[in-house]
Amino acid sequence: YIEGIPVVGNRFDIMASVEKYGIEEIIFAIPTATAIQKKDILNICKETGCKDWMWTSPGIWQKV
């Protein structure tokens, strides 16, 4: 859970999870991800049409 919202699936489940749960916003909260991993995951998120937010470090959010 992040702020009371359940975290579902993994990077390979993003598209299916968006459809299954009616997700409108995706929060990317993996501070240990490499630059390549971040790019790959955010590209998947962009394909969903959801709003993307990246959590770069605890408590810091930025619109991507």
Secondary structure, 3 states (H helix, E strand, C coil): CECCECCCCCHHHHHHHHHHHCCCEEEECCCCCCHHHHHHHHHHHHHHCCEEEEEEECCEEEEC
